[in-house]
């Protein structure tokens, strides 16, 4: 097994570790973090299935077609709680519903489950960047009104993980179908190594956020 493959495999460890940690502290999490915990559970389970298919040298892209809409629904529910004073709750409910419909249509008619669903991933990136930037704006206002930053630190770590990952991988997702279909296998792996590095950073932020919220 070469170094590139090893890096790709090891990058899954933070996903599983944070999902297990969220499960361990689930009863101590406040209500706004429950949907986020379910996002972690969903990601952990589907990433495990994806890794098994990868080891079996089977096409595992169909799992991504399920993870993208399902993961967005849980993250939208998380941001719906966080942004309750900033956005009308129906805005994110409608956004999540429209995105799920868009993802299904894309998977059925345009980018079938055996290819990379770059359209849905790109739209998801843009939506989550908007939500994470909105959260930064809300937190700045709250910090001005309530100087006790400890109350916001945990959620801010989680939001930062979402922002860093999706801002850094937007172009990778946009060109994802081209990368997986038209460039050499080794070069494609290097691209996903970069993606894996940002994934590790994101899950570190998630762990730090959960740790802060569980211990305060």
N, C-alpha and C positions, 0 to 999 in steps of 0.2 A: 504494500500500500504506500503510495507516494505522499509527500508532505501536504500537497493540496487537498487530497482526499481526507487526510487526517484532520486538517483544519476544519473542513466542512463538517466532519462528524463531531468534533469536539465543540463546535459552535452550537450544537443542539443541547449541550449540558446545561447552560444557563436557562434555557426554555423550561426543561424538566425541573430544574432545581427551584426556580421561582414559582412554578405551578404547584409543586409540592409544599413550598413554604406558605403559599396562599391558602392551601388546603389546611395546613396545620393551624394557621391563625384565623381561619375564616370566621369563627364565632366571635372574635374580638374586633372584627372590622365594622366600621360604621356603615350605615345603609348606602351611602353614595359609592362605597368601594365594593359592594357586593357584585354589581354588574362587571366591574373590572376584574374581580376574582374569577368570574365565570369566563371572561375572555381568556384569562390565563389557563384555566382548565381546558377549554376548547382548543387553544393553541397547542398545549402540551400533548393532548391526546392525538390530534391530527398530525402533529409533527412526528410523533412516535410511529404512527401508521405510515407516514411518508418515508421515514428512515428505513422501516422494514422493507417497503417496496423498493427503495433504492438499493439496499443490500441484495435483494432478489433480482436486481437488474430489470425491474418492471417499471413501466411508465407510471409516475406518481403525480403527474400534473393535475389529474382530476381532483385530487385532495385540495389543491389550491383553489379550485373553482368552488369548493364548499367552504373553505376557511375564510375567503375574502368577504362574502356577504354575511356569514355568521359572525365573524370577528367584528365587522363594522357595526352590526346590530348591538353587540355588547358594549362596544366603545361609545356608540351613540347614547346608549342608556346611561353610561358613566358620565358623559359630558352633559347629558340632560339634567342630572342631579347637580353637577358642579356649576352649570351655567343657568340655574333656575332663576337667578335674579338678573340675568343678562339677556336671555332668549326666552320667548314663549315656548312652553313644553311641546306644543304641537309642531313647532318648526322642526325639531329633531325627529319626532315621530314620523312626520311626512318625509323628511330627508332620508331616513333609514328605509322606509317602505319603498320609496322611489328607487333608491340605490339597489335594493334587493331585486326589484323587478328588472332594472337595467342589467344587473349581473346575470340573472337567469336568461334574459333575452340574448345577451352577449354570448353566454355559454352554449345556447341552443343554436343560434343562427350565424354567429360570426366567428368566435374563437371557441371551438368545441373542446370538451374536456381533455382531449389528447394533446392540446397545444397550450402554450403559456397565455394566460388571460391578462395580457398587458393593458387592455382597455379598462377593465374593472379595477385593476391595481392602480393605474394612473389616476382615475377618478377618485378612488379611495384616498390616495395620497393627498390630493388637492383638498378634499373635504376635511381630512384630519389636520392638515396644516392650518386651514381656516379656523377649525375648532380650537386647536392648541394656541394659536395666536390670540384668539378671542379670550381664552382662559388667562393668558399672560396679562391682557389688558384688564380683565376683571380683578386679578390678583394685585395688580399695581394699585387699583382703586381701594381694594380692601386693606392693603398694607398701609395706605395713607390714612384710612379711617381707624384701623385697628393695628397698632404697631407690633403686637405680639405675633411674630412671624412663625413661631413654632406650630401654630394651628394650621398654617398653610404649607409648611415645608414639605410634608410628605406628599401631598397632592401635587405640589409644584415639581418634585422629582419625577413623578409619573408623567406629568404633562410634558416635561422636558425630554423624557425618553421618547415619547410619541413624536414630538417635534423634530428632534435630532435625527431619528431614524427615517422618517418620511421625507424630510428635507434633503437628506443625503442620498436616498435611494430613488428619488422621483425619476431621474433620467434612466436609471437602470431598469425600472419597471416600464417606462415609456418605450424603451427599445428592447424590452425583454423577449418578445417573440422573435425579433430579428437576431438577437444574441444567441438564443437557443437553437435557431434553425439555420443560420447562415455563416457563422464563424466557426473556427476550429474548436474541437472539444476542449483542448488544453487552455486556449485563450478564454473560452467561455467559463471554465472553472476558475480562472483568476478573477474574472468579473464577480463571480458569486462568492469568492473569498472576501472581496471588498464588502459585498453585501453582508456577509456573515460577521465581519468586524463591527459594522454598525448595529447589527442585531445584538451582538454581545453587549455593546454600550447601552442599547435600549433596555435590555433585561437587567443590567446592573442598576440603571436608574429606577426600574420597576421595583427591584428588590429593596433599594435604599428608601424608596417612597413607602413601601409596605412596612418596612422596619420602623421608620419614623412614626407612622400612623399607629402601629401596633404597640409602641412603647411610650406613647404620650397620652 
